[in-house]
Amino acid sequence: MKNTNYQLVTDSNSDLPLELLKKYNIPFVPMPYTLEDEEHFYDLGETFKFKSFFEKVRNGAMPSTSTYPPNYYEELLRPYLEDGKDVLFIAFSSELSAAFSFLSAAASTLREEFPERTLRIVNTLRISAPMAVLLIEALKMYDTGKPLDEVADWVENNYKRAHGYFTVDDLNHLKRGGRISSTQAMMGSMMQVKPILTINNEGKIVSLEKAKGRKKAIRRIMELTVANAEDCENNTLIILHADCEEDANKLLDMIKVHCTFKKVYIQFIGPVIGAHCGPNTLAACFMGKEINDGD
């Protein structure tokens, strides 16, 4: 039975599997994106049509993302505080959006308004499924009644163990997002270079290495997963794809040769992350060895 003294809240940039959102019934911020001049709000797949989104991007649509002002977060969280509850908000990386700074500004206002309450904001320094694997453990703790600070401390002490390895199919999406230059995108496309991306301990998405061709990139993601995963029998693997389910299943088959995860989710990547990486992005995400950015 979960502790009713506080409310755990998160956002949809975690790409948390929808079945877990329903299981734990937690409130979340549906992060906004714009497609074809219309603003939408990502609901973790409750109503969102993934294939339609990526098909439109393939046909030339250029989605963009945005965030909410501080007053949105104030209005979201104030009712819990008014109801006498503390709040734990587990948020995506402060390095990838202004959202965390706006959330923090709202928290400062609310702490002055409710000095008797605890409002703790955790910066996971992760996004998408690397954030989700942290959130899954936090939700288990929350559901069994662990105190707010114990859950928050666990996330802050374990974020370096949350791995995510991605490859993209079209470098122009990275160019548009400012991740690489126009020259890098052009040369990489000509040479069929597929970057292996990850999120470092500063909370930034970085290029880890490069592979020649998609098959080698997928194999390298498998190798990195096998090399860094721990205690697979009790671990969760999330394979994300941007409308390339066949490749996602191939990746899982390759991983299963070497290790069998207790729980596996194969799911679409959401539109906010998908806007920056494009169709055919593929990722493996899990808890594992502590990441040392110097390695």
N, C-alpha and C positions, 0 to 999 in steps of 0.2 A: 504493500500500500504506500503510495507516494506521500512525501511530506507535504502537507497543505499549508505550511507556513510561508512558502515562497512560490513564485511562478517562474518557470524556465521559458525563455523566449528566444527565437533565432530568426534567420532570414532564409529566403529561398535560394540564395547564392550558394548554399551548402549542397544543392542537388541531393538532398536527403531522399532516399527511396520513399515513394508515396505511401506504401503500406506501413512504414514505420511512423510516418507522420500521423496516420490514422490510428495506429496502435497506441501511441502515447498521447495523442490528442493535445498537442502543444500549439500555441499561437505562433505565427511567423509573419515576417514582413514579406509581402509579395513584391519582389524587386521589379522596377519598371524598365521597359524597353519600348522602342518605337520602330515600327515596321510599316512601310508604305504610308508614311505621314500619320499614322494612327498609334496612339500610346496604348500599351497593354501592360498587364501586371502578371508576372509569372507565379502560378499557383502550384508548382511542383507536379504538374501533370493532371490535376483534377479535371480541368477542362481544356488545357493546352493541347494543340494538335502538332506534335513534333514533326511528323513527316511533311506536313504542309509548310511549316516554317522553313525547313531546310530545302525543300523544293523551290520555294520562292527565292531563297538566297542563291541557289544554283542558277536560277534564271535571271539573276542580276539585282535582286532587291538588296539594299544596303541598310541593315538594321543598326540602330544606335542604342546606347544605354544611358541611363541617368540615375539620379538618386532622389531622396526625399529631404526636405528642409528639417531643421531641428524640431519645429512645432508638430510635425507628423509624429515623431517619436514621443514627444510629450503627451500627445493625445492618445497614443497607443498604450503607453505604460501607466499613465496617471490612474486609470480605473483600478488597477491591481493595488496600487499604493493606497488609494482611498478606501479600498476594501480591507486594509490592514495587512496586506501581504508584502513581503520583500520580493525583489526581482533579480533574477540572474539572466543577463542577455549574452548569449554566445554568438559573436559576430564574425564576419569574414574579414580578411586581412585589411588593415589600415593602409597598406601600401598600394592597393589596387583601386581605390575610390575615395571620394570625400565622405562616403557614408559614415565611416567610423568617427570622423571628427564631428559630424552633425549629430550623431548618436551621443557622443561624449558631451557635446554642448547641451543637449536635452537633458542628459543625466545630471549635469551640474545644476541646472534650473530646478529639476525635480528634487534633488537632495536638499536644496534650500527650502523648498516647499514642504517637504516631508522629512525633517531632520531625524525623526524617530525611526525611520525605515532604512533598510539596507538596499541599495541599488548598485549592483556590481556588474560591470561590463568587461567581458573577456575578449581580448583580441587574439583570435586563433592563429593569426599570421598564415592562414590557409584559406583556400576557396574551393568550391566545387567538392568533389568526392574526398579529397584529402581532408577537408573540413568535416565532411559527413562521417568519416570513420572515427574522428574524435567525438563528434556529436552522438554517435551510436552508443559509445561507452558512457558518455555523460547522461544520456537518457536512461540507460539501465540503472545508473546510480541514483538518479532523480526518482525513478519509479519505485526503487526499494527504500526510499526515505532518507538517503544520505543528505547531510546538511549542505546548505548553499555553498559555504566556503570550501568544503571538502570537494564538491563537484568542480567548482571553479579552479581550485588549486590543482586538481588532477589534470584538467585541460591545459593549464599553463605549464605544468611540469612535463607534459607528454607530447606537446605539439611537434617537437623535433623528431618524433617517431612516426608522424603521419606522412606517408609517402604518396606521391603521384607522379607518374611518368606518362607523357602525352606525345603524340606525333600528329602533325597536321598535314593535310594533303595539298593545300594551296597556300603558298607563302604570301600571296597578296593580301590575305586577311591579316596576317601579322604585320605586314607593311602598313596597312590602313590604320592599325591600332598603335603604330609607332614602335613596335617591338624590333623591327629590322628596317634597314634602309631600302629605298627603291632599287639600288644597285644589287644589294644582297638578294632581294626577292627575284630579280631578273636572272642573276647568275645561278642562284639556287634552282630555279625552275628549269633553266636550260640544262643543268647537270643532274636533274632529278634528285637533288639533295633533300632529304627529309629530316628536319631537326627533331631531336629528342628533347622535350622541354620538361622542366620540373619547377617546383616552387621552393625557394631556398628559405633559410631560417630567418631572413629579414622580411619574409612575406612577399617576395617579388618573384614573378615568373621569369625564369632564365633558361637559356639554351645550355643543356648539359653536354651534348655531343651531336654529331651528325651521322646519318646513315645514307648510303647510296641506294635509293629506291625504297619503296614502301614495304616490300617483303622483309628486307633487312631491318627496317625500322621496327616492324612488329616483332620480329625475333629479338631485337635488342630490348624492347619493353619486357618481353618474357624473361630474358636473362636478368635484367635489373630487378624484376619482381622476385624471382627465385633467390637471387643473391641477398636480398634485403629483408624479405619477409621472415617473421619469427612465429613459432608456435602456430603453424597453419591450422592444426586440428581444432584450435579454439579461436581462430581469427576470421575476419570478414574481408572479402575481396569485392570491390566494386569496379566493374568494367563499364566505362562510359563510351558511348559512340555517338557521332553526329550523323545518323542515318547510314550506318555501315554495319548492320547487325551481323552480316556474314563474317566480316573481319573480326568482330568482337567474339564470336563463337570460335573462330580459329585460334584467337589469342588464348581463350580459356582452355581449349584442348591442348595447346602447347604448354601452358602452365601446369595443367593437371598431370602431365607426364612426370613432373618433378615434385609437386606438392599439391595436396588436396586441402582446400580451405573449408572450414566448417560451414560457412555461409557465403554464397556468391549471388551478387546482383548484377544482371546485365541490363542496362537502361540507357535511354537517350540522355545526352547532355542537354542542359536547359538553354533557353534562348539568350539569356544574358551572357553566359560564357560562350555560347555558340556564335554570338554576334562577333566575337573577337577572334575565334579560331576557325570558323567555317565548317562546311559539310565535310564528312569523312574523317573528322578528328577522332582519334582513338586513345583511350587512357586506361591504365591499371592503377588502382589506389587501394592502400591497405596500411595497417599498423606494422612497424617493423623495427629494425635496428635504428638507434639514434643517428640522425643525419649530421654529418660533419661537412660543412660547406667547403672545407679545405681539401677534402679527399678527392 
